[in-house]
Amino acid sequence: MGKITGFLEQERLQEASEAPTARLKHWREFVLHLTDEQAGKQASRCMDCGIPFCNNGCPVNNVIPDWNDLVYRQNWRGALDVLHSTNNFPEFTGRICPAPCEAACTLNINDDAVGIKSIEHAIIDKGWSEGWVTPELPSRKTGKKVAVVGSGPAGLAAAQQLARAGHDVTVFEKNDRIGGLLRYGIPDFKLEKKLIDQRIQQMQAEGVTFKTSHYIGNATDAAKGLTVMTPADLDKAFDAIILSGGCETPRDLPVEGRELDGVMYAMDFLRPQNKVVAGDKLTDQVLAKGKHVVVIGGGDTGSDCVGTSNRHGAKAVVQIELMPRPPESENKALTWPYWPAKLRTSSSHEEGAERDWAITTKSLVGKNGKVEKLIAARVEWVKDETTGQMKMQEVKGSEFEIKADLVLLAMGFVAPVSKVLTAFGVDMDPRGNARANTDDYRSNVGKVFAAGDMRRGQSLVVWAIREGRQCARAVDEFLMGSTELPR
């Protein structure tokens, strides 16, 4: 793969990025893809390891060694074809995927994995700039109609695959723009929305119809101003239905003072900023400018809140996490090739934030209905002698205060919107997700399928793409009796 001795001669190379002081002044992406020469050298580090664990570490099973070899040889068009053979949207994954493939890379045993994500980023950006990414029209039309509810990465992947198989596909989205959480959730400085728009144009040329501001479910559950289509409407008009909405029910914080002004869910803070960057005029946007911001939750959504708050001009940002501080580096002998638990510092953290771990929120205190401080305490995690489970207990005398003008709850998401599943009569698992397996993605309701976060719960964009592709194959086989779509 690549150059036989490349991994001995070339070091891992990180993508260059704009300095924090400069990038805080705008909402554009600030990470630059590798040059052709740099990507070729990085690809040459892909070693002939016998078993490419990176393929299995990647949820869509990207054929990574093959396109690494092609990039090393500067066959960029070939590399793009191999990349697209497993991944409909590498411009998304090449930017926002945490790269489990790199954790599984054989070279990662020595802590210097091949820069797979950076190579993927370079391949797809070159593909778009060279005009190689074009519509792929079906050789024939089947006359079958498929409805896709939800336009996030799972829904888009399913829609594109089915359109290429010759089906008439209509994607329904309750928001005013297509993209789901890619559009309204991930900040523009991580994923510029023109990347979504260019894919939508490609898919429209392939025959996909998009309908925004459409609520699918019971009319009584729809927000004002949306066009409502009931499950009965879809059942009558379509031969198959895919439910691919996001996992949008956030985890709440049931403590005293939760009702205070200035305490809000992370997505209610992030979503309006996406709209403003897109050109919308909002009168009620909550800004972090000049405020002491406390972000509760240490994951990607919390990191996005940090980056957004700093761009607003927050006076101070503190991010707290309930779990203990992870180790600086994992024990490779125990974890490789699986995704390890270790300390991860995002680009938003580099821009400025105080971080603390093993912290529980006891209450929120304010004056005149407005939050002013957060009462916290340190905790420790101990093993229960009976069950063997780790349980949290407060450290005696560790209570302290954090000044807070804005508290953002970024503690993850617990379930998709249940009203949609209930309207269709779809059975749910104990976590509130649509009950469907990964063999055929079918629900208990005749021609209704489920994929992505709506089926598996909160997860990564790359898992959503995988499920969308596999669900499309299942739907094609359901409609036609057989399928040639890849799994």
VOPAGU-2260 file (C-alpha; in pm, 1 decimal, decimal comma):
REM VOPAGU-2260
SITE   aa  ch    i         X         Y         Z
SITE  MET   A    0       0,0       0,0       0,0
SITE  GLY   A    1     150,7     331,0    -102,2
SITE  LYS   A    2     525,6     333,6     -58,3
SITE  ILE   A    3     653,6      25,7     120,7
SITE  THR   A    4     888,5     225,6     343,6
SITE  GLY   A    5     670,3     538,2     361,5
SITE  PHE   A    6     570,1     490,2     722,8
SITE  LEU   A    7     939,1     484,0     816,5
SITE  GLU   A    8    1031,0     791,9     616,1
SITE  GLN   A    9     734,1    1026,5     660,3
SITE  GLU   A   10     586,2    1162,5     981,6
SITE  ARG   A   11     217,9    1219,8    1045,2
SITE  LEU   A   12     120,5    1564,5     922,4
SITE  GLN   A   13    -166,2    1763,7    1070,4
SITE  GLU   A   14    -376,8    1991,3     852,7
SITE  ALA   A   15    -291,3    2358,0     887,4
SITE  SER   A   16    -546,2    2590,8    1043,3
SITE  GLU   A   17    -598,9    2960,8    1096,2
SITE  ALA   A   18    -476,4    3099,7    1429,1
SITE  PRO   A   19    -741,6    3115,6    1705,1
SITE  THR   A   20    -721,2    3495,5    1735,3
SITE  ALA   A   21    -802,9    3533,1    1365,6
SITE  ARG   A   22   -1070,6    3266,4    1327,6
SITE  LEU   A   23   -1270,0    3395,2    1623,6
SITE  LYS   A   24   -1357,9    3696,9    1411,1
SITE  HIS   A   25   -1562,8    3501,8    1156,2
SITE  TRP   A   26   -1786,8    3195,2    1109,2
SITE  ARG   A   27   -1605,6    3033,4     815,7
SITE  GLU   A   28   -1415,1    2705,4     819,9
SITE  PHE   A   29   -1053,8    2754,4     924,3
SITE  VAL   A   30    -896,3    2412,5     861,1
SITE  LEU   A   31    -708,7    2385,6     529,9
SITE  HIS   A   32    -685,4    2060,6     338,3
SITE  LEU   A   33    -345,9    1915,3     250,8
SITE  THR   A   34    -175,0    2004,9     -75,3
SITE  ASP   A   35    -145,3    1732,5    -338,3
SITE  GLU   A   36     216,7    1673,3    -240,1
SITE  GLN   A   37     142,0    1665,2     132,0
SITE  ALA   A   38    -148,9    1425,1      82,3
SITE  GLY   A   39      68,3    1198,9    -131,6
SITE  LYS   A   40     335,6    1182,4     137,0
SITE  GLN   A   41      78,8    1117,2     407,8
SITE  ALA   A   42     -83,9     844,3     196,4
SITE  SER   A   43     255,9     681,4     146,3
SITE  ARG   A   44     259,3     605,8     520,6
SITE  CYS   A   45     -24,3     352,0     475,6
SITE  MET   A   46     162,6      27,7     536,1
SITE  ASP   A   47      99,1    -320,6     401,8
SITE  CYS   A   48     -34,0    -430,4     740,7
SITE  GLY   A   49    -206,8    -746,2     619,2
SITE  ILE   A   50    -536,3    -679,5     795,9
SITE  PRO   A   51    -653,2    -318,9     741,6
SITE  PHE   A   52    -826,9    -260,4    1073,8
SITE  CYS   A   53    -910,7      92,4     953,1
SITE  ASN   A   54   -1176,1     -56,4     721,7
SITE  ASN   A   55   -1361,9    -210,4    1013,4
SITE  GLY   A   56   -1300,9      89,3    1237,6
SITE  CYS   A   57   -1487,9     299,6     980,0
SITE  PRO   A   58   -1867,1     251,7    1007,6
SITE  VAL   A   59   -1913,7     285,7     629,5
SITE  ASN   A   60   -1619,0      50,8     570,8
SITE  ASN   A   61   -1425,8     293,0     353,2
SITE  VAL   A   62   -1167,2     109,3     141,1
SITE  ILE   A   63    -894,9     321,7     294,1
SITE  PRO   A   64    -576,3     142,5     182,1
SITE  ASP   A   65    -693,4     151,5    -179,7
SITE  TRP   A   66    -752,4     524,4    -197,2
SITE  ASN   A   67    -436,9     590,4       2,6
SITE  ASP   A   68    -241,2     402,3    -264,3
SITE  LEU   A   69    -414,0     599,3    -541,1
SITE  VAL   A   70    -340,4     933,6    -372,6
SITE  TYR   A   71      23,2     833,3    -327,0
SITE  ARG   A   72      35,4     771,2    -701,8
SITE  GLN   A   73    -153,5    1101,3    -759,1
SITE  ASN   A   74    -446,5     922,9    -922,2
SITE  TRP   A   75    -699,9    1155,9    -762,8
SITE  ARG   A   76    -992,7    1069,4    -987,8
SITE  GLY   A   77    -952,1     702,2    -906,9
SITE  ALA   A   78    -923,6     780,6    -536,7
SITE  LEU   A   79   -1249,4     979,3    -552,7
SITE  ASP   A   80   -1429,5     687,6    -718,7
SITE  VAL   A   81   -1312,9     446,5    -448,4
SITE  LEU   A   82   -1408,6     693,4    -174,6
SITE  HIS   A   83   -1756,1     747,1    -319,1
SITE  SER   A   84   -1811,4     372,1    -354,4
SITE  THR   A   85   -1875,0     349,0      22,1
SITE  ASN   A   86   -1949,0     706,6     131,0
SITE  ASN   A   87   -2205,4     938,5     -27,0
SITE  PHE   A   88   -2083,8    1249,4     154,7
SITE  PRO   A   89   -1708,5    1246,8     229,5
SITE  GLU   A   90   -1710,7    1628,1     248,1
SITE  PHE   A   91   -1911,5    1589,0     570,1
SITE  THR   A   92   -1714,3    1304,1     724,1
SITE  GLY   A   93   -1382,3    1454,5     616,7
SITE  ARG   A   94   -1465,9    1752,0     834,9
SITE  ILE   A   95   -1674,9    1642,3    1132,2
SITE  CYS   A   96   -1617,6    1268,3    1176,5
SITE  PRO   A   97   -1396,7    1193,6    1481,5
SITE  ALA   A   98   -1209,7     938,4    1266,5
SITE  PRO   A   99   -1248,6     601,0    1439,0
SITE  CYS   A  100   -1055,3     467,8    1138,9
SITE  GLU   A  101    -743,1     641,9    1268,4
SITE  ALA   A  102    -789,2     491,2    1614,6
SITE  ALA   A  103    -792,2     150,1    1442,2
SITE  CYS   A  104    -491,7     221,4    1218,6
SITE  THR   A  105    -204,3     -21,4    1277,2
SITE  LEU   A  106      38,0     269,5    1299,8
SITE  ASN   A  107    -167,8     409,1    1585,9
SITE  ILE   A  108     -11,8     143,6    1807,0
SITE  ASN   A  109     287,2     380,1    1799,1
SITE  ASP   A  110      62,5     685,4    1837,8
SITE  ASP   A  111     115,9     821,4    1486,0
SITE  ALA   A  112    -173,4     691,8    1275,9
SITE  VAL   A  113    -200,3     768,4     907,4
SITE  GLY   A  114    -388,0    1098,2     863,7
SITE  ILE   A  115    -682,8     922,8     699,9
SITE  LYS   A  116    -934,0    1198,3     766,2
SITE  SER   A  117    -706,4    1465,7     618,5
SITE  ILE   A  118    -654,6    1257,8     302,9
SITE  GLU   A  119   -1030,5    1205,1     268,2
SITE  HIS   A  120   -1078,2    1580,9     307,8
SITE  ALA   A  121    -824,1    1648,0      32,6
SITE  ILE   A  122    -974,9    1391,6    -206,4
SITE  ILE   A  123   -1329,9    1522,2    -194,4
SITE  ASP   A  124   -1234,6    1889,3    -203,8
SITE  LYS   A  125   -1024,8    1821,0    -512,1
SITE  GLY   A  126   -1314,5    1627,9    -663,2
SITE  TRP   A  127   -1548,2    1924,6    -626,9
SITE  SER   A  128   -1291,1    2179,3    -748,4
SITE  GLU   A  129   -1211,6    1971,2   -1057,1
SITE  GLY   A  130   -1579,9    1918,9   -1142,1
SITE  TRP   A  131   -1561,9    1542,4   -1098,9
SITE  VAL   A  132   -1862,1    1519,9    -865,6
SITE  THR   A  133   -2155,3    1504,0   -1106,0
SITE  PRO   A  134   -2509,2    1362,8   -1099,1
SITE  GLU   A  135   -2535,1     984,9   -1139,7
SITE  LEU   A  136   -2856,7     921,2   -1326,4
SITE  PRO   A  137   -3033,0     583,5   -1313,6
SITE  SER   A  138   -3031,7     370,9   -1626,2
SITE  ARG   A  139   -3405,1     308,0   -1582,6
SITE  LYS   A  140   -3699,5     424,1   -1371,9
SITE  THR   A  141   -3891,0     173,9   -1162,3
SITE  GLY   A  142   -4212,0     368,3   -1115,2
SITE  LYS   A  143   -4190,7     313,9    -739,8
SITE  LYS   A  144   -4223,6     606,6    -498,4
SITE  VAL   A  145   -4038,3     641,0    -169,2
SITE  ALA   A  146   -4090,4     901,3     105,1
SITE  VAL   A  147   -3795,3     991,2     327,2
SITE  VAL   A  148   -3888,4    1174,0     647,8
SITE  GLY   A  149   -3592,4    1375,8     772,2
SITE  SER   A  150   -3309,3    1527,9     568,4
SITE  GLY   A  151   -3008,9    1462,9     789,3
SITE  PRO   A  152   -2721,1    1245,0     668,8
SITE  ALA   A  153   -2917,7     919,5     706,9
SITE  GLY   A  154   -3212,4    1048,2     506,3
SITE  LEU   A  155   -2993,5    1206,7     239,5
SITE  ALA   A  156   -2783,9     891,1     197,3
SITE  ALA   A  157   -3094,3     674,3     165,7
SITE  ALA   A  158   -3255,3     917,1     -78,4
SITE  GLN   A  159   -2951,5     936,7    -303,7
SITE  GLN   A  160   -2904,7     560,7    -318,1
SITE  LEU   A  161   -3271,0     497,8    -397,1
SITE  ALA   A  162   -3282,0     768,2    -664,0
SITE  ARG   A  163   -2980,6     611,3    -832,3
SITE  ALA   A  164   -3166,4     278,9    -825,8
SITE  GLY   A  165   -3443,2     441,5   -1031,3
SITE  HIS   A  166   -3706,0     516,6    -766,5
SITE  ASP   A  167   -3892,6     847,3    -734,5
SITE  VAL   A  168   -3781,5     983,0    -397,7
SITE  THR   A  169   -3931,2    1271,9    -200,1
SITE  VAL   A  170   -3753,7    1401,0     110,5
SITE  PHE   A  171   -3967,5    1578,9     371,8
SITE  GLU   A  172   -3805,8    1819,9     620,3
SITE  LYS   A  173   -3981,0    2018,7     894,0
SITE  ASN   A  174   -3722,2    2298,2     888,5
SITE  ASP   A  175   -3700,3    2566,2     623,4
SITE  ARG   A  176   -3374,9    2429,8     480,9
SITE  ILE   A  177   -3247,8    2081,6     401,1
SITE  GLY   A  178   -2975,5    1916,1     608,0
SITE  GLY   A  179   -3112,9    1824,1     951,3
SITE  LEU   A  180   -2851,5    1864,8    1223,6
SITE  LEU   A  181   -2586,6    1918,8     956,2
SITE  ARG   A  182   -2769,8    2242,3     875,4
SITE  TYR   A  183   -2906,3    2346,0    1214,0
SITE  GLY   A  184   -2677,7    2213,6    1482,3
SITE  ILE   A  185   -2319,2    2196,4    1361,8
SITE  PRO   A  186   -2162,8    2544,7    1352,9
SITE  ASP   A  187   -2053,7    2688,1    1019,3
SITE  PHE   A  188   -1694,5    2714,3    1136,6
SITE  LYS   A  189   -1688,1    2332,5    1138,7
SITE  LEU   A  190   -1907,4    2272,5     833,1
SITE  GLU   A  191   -1994,3    2548,2     589,4
SITE  LYS   A  192   -2346,4    2502,5     457,4
SITE  LYS   A  193   -2250,2    2554,3      93,9
SITE  LEU   A  194   -2125,8    2194,2     113,7
SITE  ILE   A  195   -2480,2    2077,4     184,7
SITE  ASP   A  196   -2621,8    2299,9     -88,4
SITE  GLN   A  197   -2395,3    2157,9    -359,0
SITE  ARG   A  198   -2496,4    1802,4    -267,3
SITE  ILE   A  199   -2863,2    1901,1    -274,7
SITE  GLN   A  200   -2814,6    2036,5    -626,6
SITE  GLN   A  201   -2654,2    1709,8    -732,4
SITE  MET   A  202   -2937,8    1506,0    -580,2
SITE  GLN   A  203   -3203,9    1723,1    -741,6
SITE  ALA   A  204   -3038,2    1659,9   -1076,2
SITE  GLU   A  205   -3055,3    1288,2    -994,3
SITE  GLY   A  206   -3431,0    1317,4    -947,1
SITE  VAL   A  207   -3475,7    1364,4    -572,1
SITE  THR   A  208   -3757,2    1602,0    -470,7
SITE  PHE   A  209   -3714,8    1806,2    -151,9
SITE  LYS   A  210   -4003,7    1952,7      44,8
SITE  THR   A  211   -3914,1    2181,5     334,2
SITE  SER   A  212   -4140,3    2317,7     609,9
SITE  HIS   A  213   -4336,0    1991,3     600,4
SITE  TYR   A  214   -4436,8    1819,7     922,2
SITE  ILE   A  215   -4507,9    1448,9     900,4
SITE  GLY   A  216   -4741,0    1328,3    1175,9
SITE  ASN   A  217   -5063,3    1437,4    1336,4
SITE  ALA   A  218   -5177,5    1791,5    1261,1
SITE  THR   A  219   -5222,6    1867,8    1631,3
SITE  ASP   A  220   -4847,4    1813,6    1689,7
SITE  ALA   A  221   -4723,2    2042,2    1412,3
SITE  ALA   A  222   -4580,8    2386,5    1473,4
SITE  LYS   A  223   -4756,2    2686,6    1324,2
SITE  GLY   A  224   -4681,8    2761,0     960,6
SITE  LEU   A  225   -4584,7    2407,1     858,8
SITE  THR   A  226   -4751,8    2201,0     591,6
SITE  VAL   A  227   -4884,2    1883,5     752,5
SITE  MET   A  228   -4890,3    1540,1     593,4
SITE  THR   A  229   -5030,1    1254,5     798,1
SITE  PRO   A  230   -4906,0     894,8     794,5
SITE  ALA   A  231   -5222,9     808,9     602,2
SITE  ASP   A  232   -5129,2    1064,8     334,4
SITE  LEU   A  233   -4785,9     908,9     290,8
SITE  ASP   A  234   -4922,5     556,5     297,0
SITE  LYS   A  235   -5155,7     642,1      11,8
SITE  ALA   A  236   -4899,6     826,4    -200,5
SITE  PHE   A  237   -4583,5     616,9    -153,5
SITE  ASP   A  238   -4476,9     254,7    -188,7
SITE  ALA   A  239   -4229,4     275,5      99,4
SITE  ILE   A  240   -4157,8     520,3     381,3
SITE  ILE   A  241   -3825,7     577,1     561,0
SITE  LEU   A  242   -3824,0     750,8     898,5
SITE  SER   A  243   -3480,1     909,0     934,2
SITE  GLY   A  244   -3530,1    1199,9    1170,8
SITE  GLY   A  245   -3272,2    1294,6    1429,4
SITE  CYS   A  246   -3243,1    1213,5    1798,4
SITE  GLU   A  247   -3375,3    1550,5    1909,7
SITE  THR   A  248   -3500,6    1506,4    2266,0
SITE  PRO   A  249   -3228,4    1661,9    2484,5
SITE  ARG   A  250   -3132,1    1534,0    2827,5
SITE  ASP   A  251   -3263,2    1778,0    3087,6
SITE  LEU   A  252   -3117,1    1893,4    3419,1
SITE  PRO   A  253   -3381,2    1852,5    3692,8
SITE  VAL   A  254   -3236,3    2083,0    3957,4
SITE  GLU   A  255   -3366,3    2384,8    4147,9
SITE  GLY   A  256   -3344,2    2696,5    3933,1
SITE  ARG   A  257   -3375,3    2515,8    3598,8
SITE  GLU   A  258   -3660,0    2752,0    3504,1
SITE  LEU   A  259   -3447,2    3067,3    3534,4
SITE  ASP   A  260   -3395,3    3289,3    3233,7
SITE  GLY   A  261   -3052,2    3224,0    3085,3
SITE  VAL   A  262   -3070,2    2846,0    3130,6
SITE  MET   A  263   -3132,1    2675,3    2798,0
SITE  TYR   A  264   -3068,7    2369,9    2586,8
SITE  ALA   A  265   -2756,2    2382,5    2371,7
SITE  MET   A  266   -2946,0    2338,0    2045,7
SITE  ASP   A  267   -3169,7    2636,5    2124,9
SITE  PHE   A  268   -2846,3    2836,5    2142,9
SITE  LEU   A  269   -2669,9    2687,3    1839,4
SITE  ARG   A  270   -2957,6    2664,9    1592,0
SITE  PRO   A  271   -3034,3    3040,0    1572,9
SITE  GLN   A  272   -2667,9    3115,8    1501,4
SITE  ASN   A  273   -2679,9    2886,2    1197,1
SITE  LYS   A  274   -2984,4    3077,7    1078,4
SITE  VAL   A  275   -2811,8    3413,8    1125,9
SITE  VAL   A  276   -2505,4    3300,6     931,5
SITE  ALA   A  277   -2744,0    3185,3     656,3
SITE  GLY   A  278   -2881,1    3540,2     634,6
SITE  ASP   A  279   -3194,7    3519,4     846,2
SITE  LYS   A  280   -3289,0    3818,0    1061,4
SITE  LEU   A  281   -3372,8    3713,6    1417,0
SITE  THR   A  282   -3499,0    3939,1    1693,2
SITE  ASP   A  283   -3481,9    3695,4    1983,4
SITE  GLN   A  284   -3140,1    3533,3    1943,6
SITE  VAL   A  285   -2958,9    3467,1    2272,0
SITE  LEU   A  286   -2600,9    3594,2    2253,1
SITE  ALA   A  287   -2309,7    3515,7    2484,2
SITE  LYS   A  288   -2146,6    3855,0    2436,1
SITE  GLY   A  289   -2009,5    3993,7    2761,8
SITE  LYS   A  290   -2147,9    3701,7    2963,7
SITE  HIS   A  291   -2004,9    3438,3    3193,5
SITE  VAL   A  292   -2103,5    3119,1    3011,1
SITE  VAL   A  293   -2121,2    2776,7    3173,0
SITE  VAL   A  294   -2150,1    2476,4    2939,8
SITE  ILE   A  295   -2269,8    2157,2    3109,0
SITE  GLY   A  296   -2154,4    1854,5    2910,4
SITE  GLY   A  297   -1815,2    1761,8    2769,6
SITE  GLY   A  298   -1904,0    1622,0    2427,3
SITE  ASP   A  299   -1908,6    1764,7    2075,5
SITE  THR   A  300   -2223,0    1971,2    2133,5
SITE  GLY   A  301   -2063,2    2127,9    2440,2
SITE  SER   A  302   -1751,6    2203,7    2237,5
SITE  ASP   A  303   -1968,0    2370,8    1971,1
SITE  CYS   A  304   -2121,2    2587,7    2244,4
SITE  VAL   A  305   -1771,2    2691,3    2354,4
SITE  GLY   A  306   -1669,1    2792,4    2001,9
SITE  THR   A  307   -1994,0    2978,4    1939,6
SITE  SER   A  308   -1976,8    3161,2    2275,5
SITE  ASN   A  309   -1621,8    3275,9    2207,1
SITE  ARG   A  310   -1722,7    3407,9    1865,4
SITE  HIS   A  311   -2007,1    3598,3    2029,5
SITE  GLY   A  312   -1753,2    3763,2    2258,1
SITE  ALA   A  313   -1823,3    3589,2    2588,2
SITE  LYS   A  314   -1644,9    3731,7    2891,9
SITE  ALA   A  315   -1556,0    3383,0    3019,2
SITE  VAL   A  316   -1644,8    3026,3    2924,8
SITE  VAL   A  317   -1640,9    2731,2    3165,7
SITE  GLN   A  318   -1721,5    2378,4    3052,5
SITE  ILE   A  319   -1796,0    2114,2    3316,2
SITE  GLU   A  320   -1840,4    1739,1    3284,6
SITE  LEU   A  321   -1991,5    1485,6    3524,4
SITE  MET   A  322   -1747,9    1206,5    3437,2
SITE  PRO   A  323   -1384,2    1196,7    3558,0
SITE  ARG   A  324   -1107,7    1354,5    3353,6
SITE  PRO   A  325    -994,8    1099,5    3090,7
SITE  PRO   A  326    -628,8     999,0    3068,0
SITE  GLU   A  327    -400,7    1201,1    2840,8
SITE  SER   A  328    -328,4     886,7    2639,7
SITE  GLU   A  329    -497,4     548,6    2629,9
SITE  ASN   A  330    -341,4     212,6    2710,0
SITE  LYS   A  331    -296,9      85,2    2354,0
SITE  ALA   A  332    -247,6    -274,3    2466,0
SITE  LEU   A  333    -597,0    -268,6    2614,5
SITE  THR   A  334    -790,9     -53,1    2367,4
SITE  TRP   A  335    -645,7     -78,0    2016,1
SITE  PRO   A  336    -804,8    -106,2    1757,7
SITE  TYR   A  337   -1119,6      16,8    1931,5
SITE  TRP   A  338   -1222,4     375,3    2001,8
SITE  PRO   A  339   -1039,6     476,3    2319,8
SITE  ALA   A  340   -1143,1     691,4    2611,6
SITE  LYS   A  341    -883,4     965,9    2636,8
SITE  LEU   A  342    -865,4    1341,8    2677,9
SITE  ARG   A  343    -966,8    1519,4    2358,2
SITE  THR   A  344    -907,9    1887,9    2305,1
SITE  SER   A  345   -1111,6    2038,4    2022,1
SITE  SER   A  346   -1032,0    2345,1    1816,8
SITE  SER   A  347   -1296,1    2531,7    2019,3
SITE  HIS   A  348   -1114,8    2449,0    2342,8
SITE  GLU   A  349    -794,9    2585,9    2190,7
SITE  GLU   A  350    -975,5    2914,8    2135,5
SITE  GLY   A  351   -1028,2    2958,8    2507,5
SITE  ALA   A  352   -1223,8    2783,0    2782,1
SITE  GLU   A  353   -1176,7    2658,0    3134,4
SITE  ARG   A  354   -1257,4    2287,0    3161,6
SITE  ASP   A  355   -1330,5    2081,5    3471,3
SITE  TRP   A  356   -1435,1    1720,3    3531,5
SITE  ALA   A  357   -1619,1    1513,1    3792,9
SITE  ILE   A  358   -1853,8    1804,8    3864,9
SITE  THR   A  359   -2222,8    1778,3    3949,3
SITE  THR   A  360   -2468,1    2067,1    3934,6
SITE  LYS   A  361   -2666,8    2095,5    4257,2
SITE  SER   A  362   -2873,8    2404,4    4179,4
SITE  LEU   A  363   -2898,7    2724,7    3979,1
SITE  VAL   A  364   -2940,0    3053,5    4161,6
SITE  GLY   A  365   -3061,4    3385,6    4027,9
SITE  LYS   A  366   -3227,6    3716,1    4097,8
SITE  ASN   A  367   -3543,7    3860,7    3942,5
SITE  GLY   A  368   -3586,4    3541,4    3740,9
SITE  LYS   A  369   -3241,1    3561,5    3582,6
SITE  VAL   A  370   -2963,1    3308,9    3649,6
SITE  GLU   A  371   -2654,1    3445,6    3824,4
SITE  LYS   A  372   -2458,8    3146,6    3949,2
SITE  LEU   A  373   -2434,7    2771,0    3947,2
SITE  ILE   A  374   -2390,0    2573,7    4268,2
SITE  ALA   A  375   -2167,2    2273,2    4199,0
SITE  ALA   A  376   -1984,4    2001,6    4388,7
SITE  ARG   A  377   -1707,7    1758,2    4310,9
SITE  VAL   A  378   -1787,9    1390,4    4283,2
SITE  GLU   A  379   -1598,0    1065,6    4278,3
SITE  TRP   A  380   -1688,5     741,9    4108,9
SITE  VAL   A  381   -1667,8     425,0    4316,9
SITE  LYS   A  382   -1748,7      64,5    4239,9
SITE  ASP   A  383   -2057,4     -80,0    4404,5
SITE  GLU   A  384   -1950,0    -392,5    4591,8
SITE  THR   A  385   -2278,6    -569,1    4516,6
SITE  THR   A  386   -2340,6    -490,9    4149,4
SITE  GLY   A  387   -1989,1    -403,6    4036,3
SITE  GLN   A  388   -2122,3     -86,9    3872,4
SITE  MET   A  389   -1952,6     248,0    3908,0
SITE  LYS   A  390   -2162,9     490,0    4111,3
SITE  MET   A  391   -2125,7     860,0    4174,1
SITE  GLN   A  392   -2097,4    1008,0    4520,2
SITE  GLU   A  393   -2044,8    1369,5    4622,2
SITE  VAL   A  394   -1715,9    1461,6    4786,3
SITE  LYS   A  395   -1796,2    1597,3    5130,5
SITE  GLY   A  396   -1723,9    1968,5    5170,2
SITE  SER   A  397   -1649,2    2019,5    4799,2
SITE  GLU   A  398   -1938,7    2251,2    4713,3
SITE  PHE   A  399   -1848,2    2568,2    4520,8
SITE  GLU   A  400   -2000,8    2838,4    4300,4
SITE  ILE   A  401   -1950,1    2932,5    3936,2
SITE  LYS   A  402   -2060,0    3273,0    3810,5
SITE  ALA   A  403   -2312,6    3220,4    3532,3
SITE  ASP   A  404   -2507,7    3461,1    3313,9
SITE  LEU   A  405   -2580,0    3191,2    3056,0
SITE  VAL   A  406   -2601,5    2816,2    3125,3
SITE  LEU   A  407   -2607,0    2583,7    2824,7
SITE  LEU   A  408   -2725,2    2225,3    2870,3
SITE  ALA   A  409   -2523,0    2002,9    2636,8
SITE  MET   A  410   -2561,3    1664,6    2802,0
SITE  GLY   A  411   -2662,8    1463,4    2500,4
SITE  PHE   A  412   -2991,1    1347,3    2350,2
SITE  VAL   A  413   -3208,6    1067,7    2482,1
SITE  ALA   A  414   -3454,9     984,6    2203,1
SITE  PRO   A  415   -3608,0    1091,9    1871,8
SITE  VAL   A  416   -3933,5    1287,5    1869,2
SITE  SER   A  417   -4178,0    1025,9    1992,9
SITE  LYS   A  418   -4485,2    1194,1    1842,2
SITE  VAL   A  419   -4371,6    1103,2    1491,4
SITE  LEU   A  420   -4319,3     737,0    1577,8
SITE  THR   A  421   -4647,0     726,7    1767,5
SITE  ALA   A  422   -4834,4     879,2    1474,3
SITE  PHE   A  423   -4710,5     598,5    1248,3
SITE  GLY   A  424   -4777,0     333,3    1512,3
SITE  VAL   A  425   -4412,3     226,4    1512,0
SITE  ASP   A  426   -4300,2      18,3    1808,7
SITE  MET   A  427   -4023,2     171,5    2019,0
SITE  ASP   A  428   -3744,4      12,3    2218,7
SITE  PRO   A  429   -3688,0      94,3    2589,5
SITE  ARG   A  430   -3485,3     401,4    2492,2
SITE  GLY   A  431   -3763,0     544,5    2276,4
SITE  ASN   A  432   -3599,9     465,2    1941,4
SITE  ALA   A  433   -3782,2     303,4    1651,0
SITE  ARG   A  434   -3765,1     -73,0    1689,8
SITE  ALA   A  435   -3603,4    -210,1    1373,6
SITE  ASN   A  436   -3302,2    -433,7    1314,2
SITE  THR   A  437   -3005,0    -381,1    1082,6
SITE  ASP   A  438   -3093,9    -676,3     858,7
SITE  ASP   A  439   -3387,2    -509,5     684,0
SITE  TYR   A  440   -3449,7    -185,3     882,1
SITE  ARG   A  441   -3824,6    -255,1     874,9
SITE  SER   A  442   -4050,3    -147,1    1156,2
SITE  ASN   A  443   -4359,5    -333,5    1270,5
SITE  VAL   A  444   -4566,8    -120,3    1031,5
SITE  GLY   A  445   -4594,4    -267,9     680,2
SITE  LYS   A  446   -4388,4     -48,7     450,3
SITE  VAL   A  447   -4234,8     181,8     712,4
SITE  PHE   A  448   -3857,2     161,2     761,7
SITE  ALA   A  449   -3634,6     343,1    1012,0
SITE  ALA   A  450   -3267,5     441,3     995,9
SITE  GLY   A  451   -3010,4     669,7    1152,6
SITE  ASP   A  452   -3052,2     834,1    1491,2
SITE  MET   A  453   -3424,2     760,1    1487,4
SITE  ARG   A  454   -3339,2     389,2    1498,2
SITE  ARG   A  455   -3004,5     370,2    1681,7
SITE  GLY   A  456   -3016,9     681,6    1899,1
SITE  GLN   A  457   -2767,2     966,5    1918,8
SITE  SER   A  458   -2463,5     879,8    1710,7
SITE  LEU   A  459   -2205,8     998,3    1456,4
SITE  VAL   A  460   -2263,6    1133,4    1107,4
SITE  VAL   A  461   -2073,7     837,9     963,4
SITE  TRP   A  462   -2308,0     590,9    1135,2
SITE  ALA   A  463   -2604,0     782,8     993,6
SITE  ILE   A  464   -2463,9     753,9     640,5
SITE  ARG   A  465   -2404,3     381,4     690,0
SITE  GLU   A  466   -2759,6     323,3     810,5
SITE  GLY   A  467   -2907,5     534,3     531,0
SITE  ARG   A  468   -2720,9     332,1     268,5
SITE  GLN   A  469   -2811,8      -2,8     422,1
SITE  CYS   A  470   -3174,0      99,4     465,9
SITE  ALA   A  471   -3187,7     205,6      99,7
SITE  ARG   A  472   -3071,4    -141,7      -0,8
SITE  ALA   A  473   -3341,4    -298,2     216,7
SITE  VAL   A  474   -3610,4     -73,8      66,7
SITE  ASP   A  475   -3495,1    -145,9    -287,9
SITE  GLU   A  476   -3513,0    -518,9    -220,6
SITE  PHE   A  477   -3856,9    -476,1     -59,1
SITE  LEU   A  478   -3986,8    -292,4    -365,4
SITE  MET   A  479   -3819,4    -492,2    -641,3
SITE  GLY   A  480   -3762,2    -838,7    -492,7
SITE  SER   A  481   -3385,6    -806,3    -538,2
SITE  THR   A  482   -3125,6    -531,1    -526,3
SITE  GLU   A  483   -2787,7    -436,5    -666,8
SITE  LEU   A  484   -2728,5    -155,6    -417,7
SITE  PRO   A  485   -2420,0    -209,8    -199,5
SITE  ARG   A  486   -2458,4    -282,3     169,4
